[in-house]
Amino acid sequence: MLWPSTVIGAGAGFAIASIPGALLGALLGQAMDRRLQLHSWAHLRERLGGRSVLRDDEVLFVLLGRLAKCDGRVADGHIQQARLEMQRLEMNDTARRRAIAAFNRGKSGKERLGGYLRRLSLQPHAAEGMLRACWRMVWADGRAGRQERELLLDWGQQLGWSATRVQALALEYEPPRPALTSTGLGYQQALRMLGVAAEAEPGQIKQAYRRLLSRHHPDKLVGSGASPLQVREATERTRELHQAYAIIRKRRGF
């Protein structure tokens, strides 16, 4: 990690008094970095531009604001989720005001957060908590768009997470899909799902069911490098096939 004032102080000190000057300049610069919380050149540019350096909790709400605005409009669910995150963190009034300002700052999409995220990658607990809060925000409106997923994968990488780990975390917060039986899956729909005609023989139906089950079963993905999301989708597809076959068997009496 490059501390900007430390580097500048060391350089200026060396120019004035060689190595002793560089050491003294580095110490003074480091003290300034710590006092002003300058962890990167981006932080220094923000200070020079009159913008305050973000605290860790503010970084989180900048990320949440960016995700909420991803689709062009901040939904009521996003606002409610931001409030829930404030409650989760037990923020007082002052912290809440900072969080709201950071959320609005994030909606602009102009923040450069790489330096903050790389610093947080050294704090595994904080990094994981941040990604979990981000996935909760993504699913606040009931769906996760491509742009939101790409942002999470990018931020996860800067936080030191692999794409597989980030995707696996997403599954913990994805709203459960309704079972087919609860949506009133009918006999004709079940036939179409298995790709068989109403007059098909029981043996043909069973053969079609087994063929589809073999093709989509999640066990086929083991060791193939498939993502957790792909495994989840295969599992749901298998469950749907089981339900469709059960409906046909009950109707046909075999």
N, C-alpha and C positions, 0 to 999 in steps of 0.2 A: 504494500500500500504506500502510495506516495503522498506525503504530507507537504502541501505546497509551500507554506511559510517556512518549513524546515529546509526545503530545497533552496528556496530563494535566499534565506538567511545564510546558509552554508556557502552559496555561490558568492554573495556579496562580501561575506567575511573573508573568503579566500582571496578575492580581488584586492581587498584592503590590507590584509595582514597574513597572507599565506595560510598554512595549515592551522596555526593557533586561532587565526581570525575565523576560519571555516568552522572550527569546533564551537567557538563562542557564538557565531551566527546561527549555527544549527540548533544550539540549545535555546537561544532566544526565539528562533522561529518555531521550534516545537512547543514552547510555552504559548505562543500566540495561536498555533493550530488547536491546541487543547482548549484554550479559553474561548475561541470563536467556533469550535467544533468543525474545523475544516479538515475533511477526510480525503478530499480529492480536488483536482483542478476544477471540476464542475462546481464544487462547493464554493471555491474562491470566486469563480465567475458570477455565481449567484449573489455573493456578498458585494462584489464590485458593482453589480447591476441593481443593488438595492433590495434584493430578495433574501429573505431569511433562510438559513439552513434548516432543513426538515429534521424533526425529532423522529425516533423510530415509529411512534404511534401515528405521527403525521404522514410518514411514508406509507403506512398501511392504508390510510384513508384516501391518499392520493391514488393509490392503486384501485381501491374500491370505486372511487369516482370515475376513473378511466373505464373500468369494466361496465359500470352502470350506463355510461354514455355511448358505449360501443355501437349500439344499434341506432344511434341518433336521437333517442328519447329516453329520459330517465323515468322509469315506471314507478308507480306507488310502491310496488314490492321492493324495489331497490332502496327507496327511502326508508321503508320499514326495516329492511335488513341492516342498513347503516346504523339505525337506532339500536337494533339488537346487539350489534357489535360494540357500541358504546356501553351498553348495559353489561355485556360480557366482560369488558375491561374495567367495569366499575369506575367510569370516568366522573370526575366532579364537573361543576359548571365551567370552570376555566378550560379543562381538558376537552370538554364537549365543544366549546366554541372553536378551539384549535382544530378539532376533528372536522367540524362542519366546514371551516375555511379550507382545510386540506382536501376534503371531498370535492368542493367546488373548484379548487385549483386543479384537481385531477381530471375534471370533466373537460378541461380545455385540450387535453392530450398533448400538451407542449412540454411537459416536465421531462428532464433527462434524469433517469433514476438508476442508471447503471452503477454509478459509484456507491449509492446507498445500498443497492442489492448485493454488490460484491462484498461490502463491509458486513452486511447481515449474514452472508454465507458463512462467516466465522462464528456465528451464533446459531447452531443447528435448531435449538428449541424455538427461537424467534422466527427462523426461516420457515419451519414447519407450520407454526401458528399463523404466519402470514399467508401461506398458500392455502391453508384450510379456510381462512376467512374469505379469501378470494373465490374459492369454489362455492362457498355458501352464497356469495353475491352473484356469481354466474347463474346459479340455479334459482335465484330469487324470483325470476319471472317464469319459471317452469321449463326453460329451455337453455341450451348452450350453443351459441352460434359458432361458426368457424373462426371468426376474428377473435372472439373471446378465448377460444381454446388455444389459438396461436399465441396470444398474449401470455397466457398462463404457462405455456411450454417455454417461451422465451424467458419470462421472469424466473421460472423454475431453474432453467439452465444457469442463469446468472447467480442464483442462490445455491448452486452446486448440486442440483437434483437432476437425475436422468429423466428423459421423456417418459419412460415406462413408469417411474415412481410418481410423476406428476399425474399421469393418466389413471393410475391405480387409485390415487387419492380422490380423483373426481368421482369414482364409482361410489364412494362412501356418502356422497351428498346428492347424487342423482335421484330425483323423485322416483319412487317405484311405479312401474308401468302397470296399468290395470290388467288383471288376468282376462283371458279371452272369454271365459265363462261369464264374467261379470258384465261383459259388453253384449251379451246375448248372441254368442256365436251360434249360428244355425247350421242345420244339416247341409244345406247347399254350400255354405261357406267352408265347412269342413271338407266336403268333397273337392272343392277347388283347391284348398290348401294341400291336399294329398295328390291332386292332379288325376283324379279318377272320375269315371262316369257313374251316374246313379245306378245303372244296371250292371256295374262291374261285379264279378264274382268275389266272394270273400277272400279267396286266395290271391287274386289280383290286387285287392285293396291292401292286404297284409304285405304283399311284396313291395308295393309302392311306398308304404309306410316305412318298411325296413330300409329301403334304398335311400329315402330322404333322411332318415335318422342317421344312417351311416355317413352320409355326406355332410351333415351339419353338426354332428356331435362334437362337443368341446374337447373330448379326449383326443381328437385328431389334431388339435392345435398344440398339444403338449410337446415342447422341444422344438417347435417350428419358429420361435421368435415372435409369435403373435402378441399383440398388446393386450393388457387386461380388458380393454374395452371390447376387443374382438372376441375374447373368451366369454365376456358377459353377453354379447349379442348371440353367440352360438348357443349358450345355455338357454336363453329366452326362446330362441327358435326351436330348440329341442322340446322345451316345455309346451310350446304351441302345437307341435306335431303330436305329442302325447294326448293333448286335449282333443284335437281334431279326430284322432283315431278312436278315442273313447266314445265320442259322440256318434260316430258312424257305427261302431259295434253295438251300441245300445239301441240305435234305430233299426239296424238290420237284424239284431238278435243272434249274433255269432260270437 
